[in-house]
Amino acid sequence: MERALYGPGGFFLRPEGPAGHFRTSVHASPLFAGAVARLLARVAEELGTDEVAFVDVGAGRGELLTAVLAAAPEGLRVRPYGVERASRPAGLDPRVRWTERIPDGERGLLFANEWLDNVPVDIAQVDADGAARYVQVRCDGTERLGAEVSGPDAEWLDRWWPLRETGERAEIGRPRDDAWAAAVGALAAGTAVAVDYSHLHPARPLFGTLTGYRNGREVAPVPDGTCDLTAHVALDACAAAGAGAGAPSGIVTQREALRELGVMGTRPPLSLATTDPAGYVRALAGAGEAAELTARGGLGDFLWLTQRVGLRRGAP
């Protein structure tokens, strides 16, 4: 998975970037970036400053960074970072510092939208004797069961995703826990937010969630570098790891988080169509975009994990 996503010729290093293959909340509507910009301003207020860092982890080609900088309130000075393994995209705002590593010691908002689902993980499956074994896979997608899961990986499964029946599968989320704990720990003060499609204990999927995406379509998760390889995130395990860095946590749906940040999705009054037809059309389009971002069974079901460092706890 590591090689297929980030190695030479890997999926996330391809010139078209992730947006050439799938659509995230960032691409769905500028309302998403507007909500993130309001959250950034709130963090600055809590820090008591008019200069704040915005760290976009898994920055793609800088789409969210660009939109947040455009939506940031007047008077708020933003130090933007794009954390991404791919090369810096052409034409990006020169203020953006493009880096492969999360900066240490910043004060502000660290935002990771659909990052953790692409942190590589191993897969475990229960064999006919009831033992959890690593799933090995060739570049053509052919699978076989390998060694029995042991050590810290086995401890993680016992705590967060117990496997009992033959054929049950799990994605071992320990690397994601470590990645998130390091991200939270890198903040000197501020808020860290992870947004992803996720699941919580005890409602884990019986057979895991690993899949692939290519050109907007779901495909078999073949690790040959031609498709995205992604799996839902055990977000409660990440929360516990982040809390170990000294940050309290809260998990809400994207629907709840965006509504608290002003993305409501309510239709404009019909009377506006008479008094301001153009304004009505714009408001109606905005309501449609907000509805997509907060829809049940879609983007609204994503989970937001919020962890604060050196700040009072609040929502989202």
N, C-alpha and C positions, 0 to 999 in steps of 0.2 A: 504493500500500500504506500509506504514511504517512497519507494522508487518510482511507482507508477504516477504518483501525484507531483513529486518534487524533484525527482532525479533528472538526469539529462533527457530532454525530450518529454518530460513529465507533463501531465495535463494542465497544471496550474501555471506552467511556464510558457504555454502556447501563446502566440501573439494575440489571438482574439480575446483571451481572458475568459473568466467565468461567465460574463454576460453574454458571450456567444453561444452558451449552452443551456443556461437556466436563468430564471427570473427570480430575484429576491425582492424583499420589501423596498430596498433602495431603488430598484428599477421600476417598481410598481407605481410610485407616486412621490413627488417632491414633498408631500405632506409628512412622509416619514422623516426626511432630513430636517424639516421644520420642527418636528417634535424633539429630535435629538438636539437641535440648536437651543430649544427652550430648556431642555435638561442641562445642557452645558452652562447656560446662563444661571440656572438655579444653583449648580455646583459652585460657580464663581461667587455667587451671593453668599452661599454657606461658608466659603473660604474667606470671605471678606476682602475680595480683590477684584480688580477689573482686568486682570491678565491671567489667563488660564490655559492649561494644555488640553488639547484634544488628541487622544491617541486612538487611531483607527486600526484595530488589529484584524488582519486578514483583509487588507484594504483593496484587493482586486486591482482595478486600474484607477483608483482614486475617485470613484463616482460619489461616494458618501462624503468624503472630505471636501470635494468641490462644492457640493450642495450645502453642507453645513456652514462652510465659510461664507457662502452667499446669503444664508439665512440668519447668520449671527447678528444679535442686536447691535445697533450703533453704539460705539463707545466700549464694546467688549474686545479686548485684544486677545487674540487666539494664537497659541503656539501649536501648529498642527503637525502631527506625525503620521506617516503612512507606514505601517508595519506589514511587510509583504516580501516573499521570497523572489517574486518576479521583478524584473528590472523596472526602474522608474518610468512611468508612461510619459510620452512626449506631450508637451503643452501644459503640464501640471503647474498649478500656482507655485511660483518660486518660494513662497513662504513655507511650503510643505517640506519637512525633513523626511526623506524616504530611507527606510532602514529595514534590515532583516530581523533586528532585535528590538524588543520592547525597551524603551528608555527607562533608566533607573532614576528614582528620586523626583519625578514630576508631580505637580499638584494640579489636579483637574479631573477630567472625565476620560476614562479608558472604556472604549466601546468595541465589542467583538460581535459583529453580526454574522452569523453562520460561519464562524471560525472553528469552534470546537468539533463540529461534525466532520471536519476534514483533518483533524489531528489523528494520525494513523493509530489503529488499534489491532490487536490480535483477536481472533475468533475462537471460541471454545464450543465444543459439541459433546454431548453425552453419548458414549458408545454402548454397545449391547450389554456390557457388564456393569454399566452404571458409572463409569469413570468419565470425568470431563477431560477431553483431549484437545490440543491445539488443532485447528484446521489449517492444513497446508494447501497452497494453490499454485498452479503453474500459470504462466503468462497467457495461456489459452483458456483459462478458467477451470481446468480440470482440478478437482479437489481430492484430498485423502486426509485421514486422521493421522496425526503425528503423536508426539510425546504427551504424557499425562500432564495436565496443568498442575503446577506446584508452586511453593514459595509465596511471594507477595501477590502474584496473580490469583492463586487459589484463595488466599485470604480475602482478596477483593471480591471474588465471586461469592464466597460464603457470606460476606456482609451485605453486598449490594445487589447481587443477582444470582441467588441460589438456583442451581440446575438439578433436576430430580429425575426426569423421565428420558428414556432413550430417544435421541434425535433432537432434544431441546438444544437451543443455541443461545449464546450471549456474546456481545462485544465487550471485551475486558477494558473498562474505561479508565484504568489506572494512569495511562499516559495523559489523558485529558485532565484528570484531577491534578496531576503534577503541573501541566501547562497552565491551568487556571490559577493554581496557588501561586505560581511564579509571577503571573500577570498581576494579580492582586497585590502581591508582595512588592512589586516594583514601584507602586504608588507611594509617594511620601504622604500625601493626603488627597482625598477626593472620593470619587465613586467609580467603581468598575461594574460594567453591565455586560452580560453575555446573553445573546438572543439566538435561540436555535429551536429546531423541532426536537422534542425531548420526551422522556418518560420518567416517571417517579416510582419508587418502590411503594407498594408491592405490585403495581400494574405494569410489569415488564412484559414485552412481547415474547411469546413462547419460542419463536424461531429466529429472533434477532431482527435487525432492520437493514442490514447492509444491502445497498443497491448502487446502480450506476445511472448517470445521465449523460446524454450526448445529443447535441442539436435540439434541445428542448424536449427530448423523449426519455422515458425511463428505459434502461437497457440492463442486460446482465452485467454484474460487477466484475468485469474481466480486467485484471491489473496489467494492461499493456500500454497505458499512457494515453489511450484515445478517448477515455471517458472519465467523468468525475466519479470518484468512489466516496460514498458518504454513508453514515450510519447515525441514527438518532442518538442523542446525548443523555446519559444518566445524570441529569442535572442536579439532583439532590446529593449525589456523591461529589460532584464538583463544588457544590455549596459547602459541604463539610470540609473539603480540602482548603477552600478559600478562607473559611472561618478559622482554620488553623493558623492563618497569617494574621489573625487578630481583627477580622472584619465581620460584623453581624450581617446576616443575609436575609433576603426575602425573595420568594418566587411567585410571580403572577403571570397570567396570560398576556399576550401582546394586546389583546382586546382591552383588558383592564389598564395596562400601562399606557397605551396611546390615548385612551379616553381621559385618563388623569392628566395627560399632557395636552389636552385640547382637541384631539382628533376624534370627532363625535360621529360623523357619518349620517347626520340628520338631514332630511330633505329641506330645501328652502321653502318658505311659504309661497303658495300659488299667487298671492297678491303681488309678489315681486315681479312676476312675469308681465304684469300690466304696467307697473311703474318703472321697471328697469329690466327690459327683456334681456339685454346682454349680460347684466349682472346675474340674472336668474340662470342663464345658461352656464355661466362660470361657476356659480354656487352649486348647480346640479351636478356638473362634472366633478367638482371637489367632493361632493357627497358620495358619488359613485366610487371615487378613489379611496376615500376614507372607509367605505363599506368593505372594499376588497381587503384593505389592511387589517380590518377588525373582524372579518367574517368567520363564523363558526365553520369548522371543517376545512378551513384554509389557513391563511396567514395569521388570522386572529388567534389560532390555537397554539402558535409558537409560545414558548415560555421565555420570560425575562428573569434572569437571576441578577439581582442588584446587591452589591457588597460595598460597604462604605469603610473608608479608612480615615480616622480622625475627624469624622463628621457625626452630627446627630442623625439618628435613624429617621427616615421618612419614606414617602412613596413617590414614584413607583420603586 
